[in-house]
Amino acid sequence: IVSTLFSMPERRPFVRLPTDVYPVNYGLRLKPDLIDFTFEGKLEAAVEVTQGTNQIVMNCADIDIITASFVPEGGEEINATGFNYQNEDEKVTLCFPSTLQKGSGSLKIDFVGELNDKMKGFYRSKYTTPSGEIRYAAVTQFEATDARRAFPCWDEPAIKATFDITLIVPKDRISLSNMNVVDRKPYPEDHSLVEVKFATTPIMSTYLVAFVIGEYDFVESQSSDGVTVRVYTPVGKAEQGRFALEVATKTLPFYKDYFRVPYPLPKIDLIAIADFAAGAMENWGLVTYRETALLIDPKNSCASSRQWVALVVGHELAHQWFGNLVTMEWWTHLWLNEGFASWIEYLCVDHCFPEYDIWTQFVSADYTRALDLDALDNSHPIEVDVGHPSEVDEIFDAISYSKGASVIRMLHNYIGDEDFRKGMNAYLLKFQHKNASTEDLWECLEQASGKPIAAVMNSWTKQMGFPIIVVDQEQHGSDRVLKISQKKFCASGPRNDENCPNWMVPISICTSEDPSCTKMKVLLDQPETTVNITNVAPDHWIKINPGTVGFYRIQYSSAMLESLLPGIRDLTLLPVDRLGLQNDLFSLARAGMISTVEVLKVMEAFVNEPNYTVWSDLSCNLGVLSSLLSHTDFHEDIQKFIRDLFTPIGMKLGWDSKTGEGHLDALLRGLVLGKLGKAGHKATLEEARRRFKEHVEGKQILPADLRSPVYLTVLKHGDSTTLDTMLKLHKQADMQEEKNRIERVLGAIPAPDLIQRVLNFALSEEVRPQDTVSVIGGVAGSSKQGRKAAWKFVKDNWEELHNRYQGGFLISRLIKLTVDGFAIDKMAAEVKSFFESHHAPAAERTVQQCCENILLNATWLKRDADHIHQYLLQRKAPPV
């Protein structure tokens, strides 16, 4: 139904840059003014003219060119006679009075630009000095298409060159770039400035160039293979860089060994930037991070923050090889960079911190998230043809990252680690300092493994969606015969399309004899097949997709499902399989293929569950259900269900950590107490209030791992005094992690006038621009009133919000967080019409996905609300 609602606007005709002139080396001098927020630049680029032309076309945005000239090798300087800006396309054409002849030459451009406040290009980032003074750093974020805001360039990933960068900066500031400093001398025209020259970079793409000018402290170490690693922190917080430093020094040798290719630069810097839109950016040799993705304070950081920092460091360092050394040929292949790094970050964290059980967490964090999005009609294939910059921004989504990572995990499992590494090594060696496409990687992996990689993988990257595998069984003597078929899984339920797509599905099968061991593998390359498994006793169960690695959902016959469910209660199924089973059933219920009541019954079987990630996924799904049922008059009944399910594990864990507990216990305790507190569990609420009071009075500071659940609980059941206290804690917090922790839960406050205060606070100076989104999202996600208020707030403040996140993916995130939870048909129409009159090109697809989700929610509610209500009532009734 949804796809007919929308007419896609005409795609802009987009043309890549002409190839008649290309750069070999950029000599770049930049002089930022940290007071007036402008910069002056001089570019001297060594270029090759491949065929005679009287114009040069480059990318350029928000930059004014003052003079431009071309000097052919050994010839006379030719001044450009005109600069023709095509602003819509972010290009400039330099026109010359005579033809530039084939051969080498030098292009000289003097230009000026603005240090903007949009967190892209060459921008300013606000920080407070230890003495409380507000100052600005000048920093960069170029991916995907914003190097052109810092200097005129050929801003396409396949046009690689070397860079010689010189920065002219105040002498009391630190200045960094991709390479090490080779010279530093006073600037002749102004002695308060210094001229800092950096070594020549390897051949690289423009989007990976970076420079930072500001005030920082650092900690330093060397990796076992001799690379200097530094972590730069805000002044006075060097110690908070230690954890990331340890992760980075362990990770570089791990990747060197895994890829069998050494890290190619002399140093790597990791730096925390105050105002930063993404989580981090893998600039070669100078990786930039949000403060919360890099800084860890042993006393005030919680377990989930340490884990997040470890994953992000692992992700960005993987890009130093996969992305930076070998770069995608065009943005269509972005998924290869991001999907790969999003997969291997887990491999790396598993190597550094085996106690995190990180691969089980992958299933909950990435795999199920990707399945949910990819079941929509408004999903998209992993590989998308993109042209215009606004289309590029839009593909930085859960499909490129999470589905990308999930299919690479499936591929790695299908090939086996040894051949996978062999193929990766061949790929990196063949394409180092060059560009590659998806097909190039498949070819290397195919040669290494002898398996039909391209044929299998094309079905996962070139068509959107994934299959649901339908399984039935019969016992023949001592053999079990499985009937397996595939069809596309749709969030709105089964379709009888004639032209149904097929996938090449690697299917693994295990039995109750050894749940952790795959008994049989088949490649399902047609709509259906029969599989015969020998020596399976009639009372043994059979499980498809052990390890939950294959990117598909499963629908078992009711008898097969019945035989698997005891494995949840008695924990004979692996944690990741208990999680996968429950998650599949939940999404089948949402699609109307089974009743939601069936899932609630299965959820009750998790009462003995010890595993954090399994609880986390359950909690997530119950959150979705609770949000859905907030549109009914029996919302309190689902809260009781949540309290009943979480109370036993809550009692078992208690409030205080015990000796011998580890990372996962801390995560589980925070999750369970937060869930109980939010659902109004009386004892939890009282204890949270007691501990909160002691925390605020400074008598007993809350351990970091308990802060989120306690803050959430007291706010959810709090009043204006509670809110005032929280805002005071926010103001006093020295760590960005603590500020974010508070920002994310403020929306739980119930009273309408206080909700309004929280929304206004979101746009205040107190909240960093990249964090406004999570404050508004927190309001929308906490209650029915919150959802309405947040949507109204976004509409009323649209100009400011859109201007603040211009393009960029933060605007998509804001829209999704605000409207995804509605469950009334007419809201879909309202959201649609609002965005028809308020264009947000970078969020077009997100808007469509949200409207589709709203309609799915509404259908789900209509279909299942009464059954759910009946079930919850009879659960409460005393047994007769």
N, C-alpha and C positions, 0 to 999 in steps of 0.2 A: 504493500500500500504506500510505503513512504516514498519510494523512488519516483512515484508520479507527482509528488508534491512539488518537486523542485525543477526549475529550469536552470541548468548551469549557464552562467554568463559566458559570452564568447571568450575563448582563450586568446590572449594577446599574441599576435604573431611575434615569435622571438627568434632572433638570429644571433648565433655565436659570433665572436670577433673574427674579422678577416685574418688570413694567415700570411698576408704579403709582407708584414713586418713583425718580427718577434724578438723578445728581449733575451739577452744572454746573461747580463749582469745588471742589477740595479745599484747605483751608487746613490745613497739616500741620506740627506742631512735634514734633521728636523729640530726646530727650536720652539718648544711649547711655552706659552705664557700662562702660568698657573694663577694669575690674578685676573686677567681679562678673558681667559678661556678661549684663546685663539692659538694658532700655531703657524709658523712660517716654514716652508719646505723648499729644498732644492733637490731636484732629481737629475742625475746624470746617468743615463742608461746606455750600456753597450748593446746595440741592436743589429740584427741581420735583416737586410731588405732582400726578400726572395724574388720579387719581381718589381720592376719600375712602377712608382706610384707617386701622385702628388698630394696624397693625404695619409695620415696615420689615425686609425680609430682605436681608442682605448676606453677603459672604464674609468668613470670619474663621477663622484656624487658629493654635493655640498662642498665643493672645492672651487676656488677661483684661481684660474691660471693667469699669471701676470705676463710672463714672456715664455716663448718656446722657440727652440731652434734645432736644426739638425746639422751635424758636421760629418760629412762622409769621410772615410779614412783617407788622410792625405789631401783633403779638399777644403774648399771654402765654406764657412758657416752660412746656412740658409735660414733666414728668420721666417717663422710661420706668420702668415698674413691674416689668419682668422681662426677663432676657436668656436666651433659649432657645437653647442651643448644639446644633447637629446636627453632631457631630464627624466622623462618617463622611462627610458631604457637605461639610464645611468651610464651614458656614453658621452664621449666628446670626440669630435673630429678635428684634428689639427690640419689646416690647409696650408700648403706651401706654393710659392709662386712658380717653382719649376719642379721637374720630376726628380724624385730621389732615385738614384740609380741602384741597380742590384749590387749587393756587397755589404761590407760592415760599415758601421757609423756610430755616431754618438747622438743621443737625443737629450737635449737639456730643457728642463722645465722649471720655472720658478712659480711658486703657488702659495696661497694662504688658505687656511681652513679654520673650522671652529671645533673647540673641545666640547662636544655636545653632552647632554645629560640623558641620553637615550640608551646607555649601556651597549652601544655598538659603534664600530669604527674606532677612532681615536677619541676617547671620552674622558670626562672628569668623574672621579669617584670621591665622595665626601667622607672625611674621617675626623675624629676628634683627637687632639694630642693629649698625652697624659695630664697636661695642665688644664684641659678643658677647652682649648681653642679649636675652632672649626677650620679645617684646611682641606685642600683638594690634591689628590694625586692625578696624574695623567696616565691612563692605561688603555689597553687595546682589547677588542674582541672582533675578529675578522670573519670567522666562519659564520654563515656561508659566503656572503658576498659583500663584505664591508671593508676590505682593505682599501677599496676605491674611495672610502671616506677619509683616508689618511694620506694617500698619495695617488696620483694618476697611475694606473697600471693595467696590465693584461690580467684581469682578475678572474681567471678560469683555472680549475685545478690542473688541467693538462699543460698549461703554459708555464713550465718550470724554468727557474733561472737561479743564479746565485745572488746573494745580497750583501752589500757592504754598508753597514748602518753606522751613522754618527749622530749622537744626540747632544744638543747644546742645552745645558740645564743648570739650575742653581747649584753652587758647589756644595751646599749642605744637604743635598738630596741624593738618594741612591738611584742609579739608573741601570736598568737591566735590559738585555735583549736576548735573542736566541743563542748567541755565541758569547764567548768570554771576552773581557775587555783587553784590547792590545795597546791602547794608548789613552792617556788622560792628561790634558794640558789646559792652562788658563785660556779663556776666550779673549782674543786680543781687544775686541771692541767694548767688553764689559767685564771687569775683573771679579764681579760677584758670580760669574758663570764659568763653567768648565765645558770643554769639548771632549766628549767620551767616544772613543772609536772602538768598534767591535770587530772581531775576526770575521773573515768571509765565511758565509754559510755554505753548506753543501747545496747542490741543485735542489730546489724545493718549490712548492706551490705558495702563492701569495697568501692564502687563507691561514697559513701556519706561521706567518711572520708576527712578531710581537715585540712591544717595548713597554716598559713601566718606569715611571719617574715618581718617586714618593719617599716617605720616611718609613723604614722597616728595620727590624732586628732579624738576625738569622741564627740557625744552628747548622752545623756542617758535619759531614762524615764522608768516608770513601766507601764505595761498594767493593766487594772482594775482587772485582775485575778492574779496579783503578779509576772509576768514574767519580768525580767530585759531585756530591749531592748536597744541596742546600735547601732548607725550608725557610722562607721569609715570612715573618709574622708582623703584626702591628707592634709598634715600639713598646718594650716592656713585657712582651708576651712570648719571648723566644722559647721558653720551656714548653709552651703549648704546641710547638712544632716537633717535639721529640718523637711522638708516636708515628706521625707521618714519615719522619726521617727513617725510623726503623723499618717501616713497611717498604719504603722506596729502596733502601739499601739491600733489603732481602729480595725485592722483586726484580731489580735489574738483572742480577745473575740468573734468576729463575727464567726470565724470558730469553736471555742470551743462550742459555742451555736448551730451552724448549725450541727456539727457532733455529738454533745453531748459527746465529749471526750476531756479532757483537754490537753493542750500542754504539752508534757511529759518531757521537759528539764528545768533546772533552769534558763537558759538565752538564748537569741538569739542575734547574732551579724549580722549586714548587713554591708558589706565592699566594698568600691569602689577600683577596681584593674585597674591599668593603661593599661596594655596589656592583653586583655581578648577576647577570640574568640567568645564565645556565647553572649547572652544578659545578662544572669545571671545563677547561678548554686545553686541548693537548698540544698547544704551540710547541714546535720542536725546540727542546732545550730550555723552555721557559713556560712551564705549565701553570695556568692561572686557575684559582679555585674561589668559590664562595668561602667565607671564613668557616662556616659550619661543615664544609666538606674537607677541611684540612686541620683545623685546630682542635686539640684535645687537652683538657685540663684534668689531670688524674683525679682531683677532688670533685669537680663539678660537671664532668661529662658522663653521660649514661652509656650503658653497653651498646645500645642501638647506634649511638653516635660514633663509637669506635668502629663498629662494623661498617657503617656507612663510609667513614673516612678510608678504611682499608679497601673497600670495593672501588671507591672513586679513584684512589691512587692507582690501584691495579688496572682500572679501565684506561686511565689517561696514559700510563706508562706503556701499555700494550700498543696504543696508537703510535708510539715512537717508531715502531716497526711497521705495524699494520695500519697504514694511513699516511704516515709521514715519509718513511723510506720508500714504500710502495703506495701510490695514491690512486684513488678511483679516477677513471678517465673523465667521468662527468657525474653530476649529482644523482642521476638515475641509479648509480651504483653505491650511493651513500650507505645503503643498508649493509654493504659488505664491511665497511669501516666499523659502523656502529653495532651491527649485529655481532660481528666477530669480537669486538672489544667487550661487549656486554656478556658474551659467553666466557671469554678467557679470564675476565676479572674474577669470576668465581673459582676457576682453576687455580689462579694465583692466591686468592684468599684461603682456599682449602689447603694449599701448600704452606702458607704462613701460619694459619690458625685452624688446624684440624678440629679443634674443639667447638668451632662455630656451626658444625653440621650444615655448611653453607649450601650444599647442593639440594638438600631438602627445601631450604628457604628459596632457592631459585624457582622451584615449582610454584610456590605460592606468590612470589614477587613478580616473576616475569611470565612464566608459562601460562598460568591461568588467566592473567591479565590480557595476554595476547589472544588467547582463545575467545574471551568475552568480546573483545573489540572486533575480532575477525569473523564473528558469526553474524555481524550486521550486514545489511544490504549496502550500506554506505562505507564499508571497509574499502581497502584498496590492495592491489598486489604488492608484495615486497618491493618489486622493481617497478618504479613509476617513471614515465617519461616526464621530465620537468624542463621548463625553459626559463621563464621569467623569475627573477629573484623572489617574488612573493610566493611563487609555487614551491620554491626550494625550502623556505622556512617551514612549510606545512608538512614536509615529510619527516621532520624530526619528531616522530610519534612512536607509540607503542608497537606499531607494525615494524618499522625499521629497527628499533632497538630490541623489543621483547620477542616478537615473532622471529626476527632475524636470529637472535641468540638461541631461540628454541629449535629452529630448524638446523642450526649449526650443531647444537648438542645432539640432535637426532642423527645428523650426518656423521659426526665423530663416533657415535655409538655404532653406526652401520659400517663404517670403514675400519674402526679399531685404531687405538692410539698410535701405534707404531707407523702404520702406513699414512695416517693423517699427518703426523709430524714430518714424515719424509716428503709428502706432497707440499706441505707448507714451506719447507725449507727450499724446495725447488722453485716454488712460486716467488719467494722473497729474493732469491738469488737472480732469477731470470729478469725480474722487473724492478730491481732496486734502483732508486733515483729516477724511476720512470712511472708510467701510469698503466693501470690494468682495469679490465672489466670483469664482471662476474664469471663470464665464460672462461677467462684465462685461469681463474682459480680451479674451476671444475676440471679443466684439461690437466692441470698438474696433479690434482687428486686422483683423477681417473688413471693416469699413467702410474701413479704410486700404488694404487690399490687393485687395478684390473677390474674394477666394478663400474657399472654404467652410471657414473655420478651425474653427468649432465642430464641424462634422460630422467633420472629420479628427481633431481633437484629442480628442474624446470617446472615440474608440476607444483612445486611448493613456492617458487618465487615469481613465476609469471602469471599465475592465476590467483585470484583472491580466495579467501576462505579455506576450509579444511573439511575432511570427511567425518561423518559419524560412522563408526564400525558397528554393524549389527551382528550379534553372535548368538547362535543356538547350538545345542549339542545333543548327541545320542550316544548311548553306550552300546558297543557291539562286542560282546564277549569281554576280553580284557582291554579292548581298544576304545578310545573316546574319539568320536567323529564330530568335528566342528564345522558348522556352516557359517561362513564369514562373508558379509557383503558390505559395500561402502556406498554412501550417498552424501551429497553436500549437507553439512549441518547449518541450519538457519535459525537464528534467534527467535524467529516468529513461528517455528514449527516446521514439520515436513512439507515439502512441495512436490508436486508431481510434474516436474519439468521434463520435457522430452530430451532436451539437449543438456543433460546433467553432466557436469564435469567429472572426470576421474582423476585420482592421484595414484602415484607409485608409492605405496605405503609399506615401509619396512615394519613387519609385525613380529613381535616376540611373544612367546607363550611360556608360562610357568605353571607348576602344579603345587598342591599343598605339601607334596613330598619335600620340596625344597623351594620355598617362596622366593629365595634370594638368587636363585640360579635359573637362567633361561634354558628351557628344555628344548625349544624349537624356534627357528626363525624362518619366516616366509616373506617374500616380496609380493604383496598383493598388487598386481598390475592390471586387473580387470574388475568389472563390477562385483563379481562374486566368485567364491572358490570354496572347496571343501578340503579340510586338513585332517589327516588321520594321526592321532597320537597313540603310540603303543604303550602297553603296560600302565594303564591308569585304573586304579581300583574304583568301583562304582561310588564309594563314599568319599573319594577325593575331589577337591575342587580344582577348577582350572581358571587361571587369571590371564587376561590379555594385557600386554603393555606393562610388564613388571618394571619398576623404576620410574614409571610415568615419563617415558622419554619420547615416545611417538607423538607427533603433534596432531592428535585427533581425540574425539570423544567416543565413548563406548556405550552401546545399549545392549545389556545382557538380557537373555530370556529370563522370565521371573524365577524359574527354578535355579538357573545359574547364579542369579543375584542372591537368592535365599541362601545358597550354600556358601557365598563369600562373606555374608554379614557377620557370622560368628567370629571371623578373623579380625573384625574391628574390635569386638568386645574382649577377645582373649589375646589380642595384639600379635597373632601369628602372621598377619599381613605386615609388611614393612611400613614404617611411618609414611613414606612418600606414596605408597599405594593406598593406605587408609585415606590419606588426604585426597588422592586422585579420584577414588571411588565416590567419596562424598561430593567432591566438586562437580564431577560429571552428573550426578543425580540432581544436584541443585540447578545446573544449567538446563537439564532436561525438563525440570519442573517449570523453569521460567519460560521455556519454549512450549509448554503445554503438552509435552509428550508423556509426563506422569503427573500425579497430583502432588502439590507442595506438601500435603499431609504425609505422604510416603517419605519425603525427605526429613520432615520433623521427627518421624519415628526412627529413621536411621541416625539422626543427630543424637538422639537419646542414648544410642549405643556407645557414644564416645565418653561415657561417664568415667571410665578408668584411664582415659588417655593421658600419657605422661609427656608427649612430645610438644615442644613449643610451637613448631611450625604448623602442626596439625591443628592445634588450638587457634593459631593465628588465622588460618584459612576458614575455620568454622566461624570464628568471631566476625570475620569479614562478611561472610554470607549471611549471618544473623543480623549484621548491621544493615545489609541491603534489605532484608526482609522487614526489619524494624522500621526502616525509613519508608518502605512501601506501605506498611500498615499504619503509619502515622496519618494516613489519609482516611482511616476508619475510626469508629468509636470504640474499638476494642484494643487500642494500642497498649494499654496497661497489661492485657493478657499475654502479649508476646514478651513484655518486660519480665513477667513472672516466669515464663518459660526460660528466658535467658538466666534469670537468677537461679532457678532450679538446676540448670545444666552446669553453671559455673561454681555453685556453692561448694560441692565436695572438693574440687581441686583448690579452691580458694582457702578452705579450712586447712587442707593438707599443707599448703605452702606457707600460710601465715604471712605476717608483715615483714619479719626481719630475716635477713639472709643468714643461713647457717654455715658452719665451717664445712669446707669441702664442696660448696656449691660453685658453679661456674657461670660462664657467659649466658648460657641458654636458660638457666634457672632465673637469672636476673630479668631476662626478657619476658619469661613466662609470668613471673610475679607481677610485673608492671602491666602486662596485658590483662590478666585475670582480675586484678584489683580495679583497674580502670573500667572493665566491663561490668563488674558487680556494682561499683559506685555509680556509674552512669545509669544502670537499670534500677537504682534505688534500693539496693540491698542494705537493710537498716544498720546492721553491725558495721559494715564497711563504711557507710556514710559517717557514722558517729566517730569511728576511729580516724577517718580521714580528717574530719573537722578538728579533732583533738590534736593530731600531729601537725596540721596546718597552723593552728594557733601557736604551738610551740616553735614552729619554724619561723613564723612572722615575728614572734617576740625575741627570737635569737636564742631561745633556751636549748633547742635541739634541732639543728639544721637537718632538713630532710636529705637522705642520700639521693644522688642524682637519679637513680633508677626509679625512685618512688615519686618524683616530682610531677611528671605528667599525669599519672593516675590520680594523685591527690588534688592537684589543681583542677583537673577535669571534674572530679566528684564534687568538690566544694562549690564550683561555679554552677554546675548543672542544678544544684539545689540551693543556690545562693541568691543574695539580694544586692542592693546598691553598695552596701558596705563591703561585701566580698569583692565586687568589681573594683571598687576604689583601692582595696588592698592589693589586688592583682596588678593594677596599673602602676601602683607604687613600686611593687617588686620589679616590674618591667623597667621602670625608669632607673632603678638602682642597679640593675643587672649589668655586670661588666662584660659578660660573655655573650656573644651573638647567639650561641646555642640556647642559653637560658631565655633570651628575648624571644627567639623563635618558638621555644617550648610553650611560653605563655601566649604568644600570638595565635598559635594553632588551636588553643582551647578556649579562648575568650568567648567565642561564639556560642558556647554551651549555656551562657546565662539566659534564664527563661523569660524575664519580663520584657514586653515589647519596647518600652522606653529605653531600657538598658541595651537591648539589641541594637537600637539606633545609635546609642553612644559608641558601641563597639565598631559599628560600620564607619562612623565619622572618624574614629581613632585610626582606622585602617588607612585613611588618606592623609593622616596628619604627618608632621615632620618626625614624630616619634618612631615611625615604622619605615624601614628602608624600602625603596620602591619595589625591589624584587619580592618583598615579603607581604606586601599589601594583599596579593592574591590569596595567600593562605589564611589571612584573617577573614576575608570575605567568604572564602570557601568554608571556613570553620563555622561561620554563621549559617550558611546555606545547608550544611550537612548535619546541623544539630537538632533541628526541629522543623515542624511544618510552618510555624510562624517565621522562623529564621529564614527558611527557603523563600517565602514570599517577600520578606523584607530585603533580603540580599538581592533578589532579582530586580526589585523596584530601585534599589540603590544603584545597581549597575546601569539600569536604564537612565536614571536621573543624572548620573555622573559619567555617562558614556564618553562625552568629548574628552574629559580629562584622562580617563582610563585609556582610551584608544590612543590619545596623543602620547601618553607616557610609555606605552609598550609597542608603539608603532610597528605594525607587522609583527615580528618576533613571536616566539611560541608561547610567551606568557599570556598573551591575549586569548589564545586557544584554551590554555589551562583554566583561565578565569571563567570563560563561558561554560566549559564543561563542569567545573566545580559548582557553578551557580545554578544551572538549569537541569542537570542530568537527573535529579531526584524527583521531578514533578511526575504526576501519574494521572493527569486528566487530559483527555484528547484536546480540549480547546487551548491548553497551554502550548502544545506543539505548534498550533497555528499562530499563537501570539508570538512565540519565539521566532518563528519563521518570518513573520511579517516585520518584526522589529529589525531583523538583520537584512531584510530586503531594503529598508530605508536607511539603515546605518551600515554601510559596507565595511566588512573586515576581511579583505581578500585572503590574509594568511590564516583565517579561521573558517573559511567556507565549508570545508569538509567536516570540521568539528561541529558546526551548527547543524549540519545534516544528520550527523551521528546522534547528536543530542535529541533532535526532534524524533528520530527513530526510536531512541531509548524511551522517551516520554510516552509514545504510543504503545510500545511494548509493555511498559509498566501499567498503563491504563488497562490494557487487555488482560494482563496477568491478574490484576486486582479484581476485575469483573469476573474472571473465570474462577478464581480460587478463594476469594475472601470468605465466602460463607462456609466452605469446607474447613478452612483454617480455624475460623471462629468456633465452629462446632467442636472441632478436635480439642482446641485449647480449653473449652468449657468442660468437656467430659473428662479431660485430664484432671481438672480441679475437683470434679464431683467425687465425694467419698465412694470407694468401691462398695457395691451393694452386697 
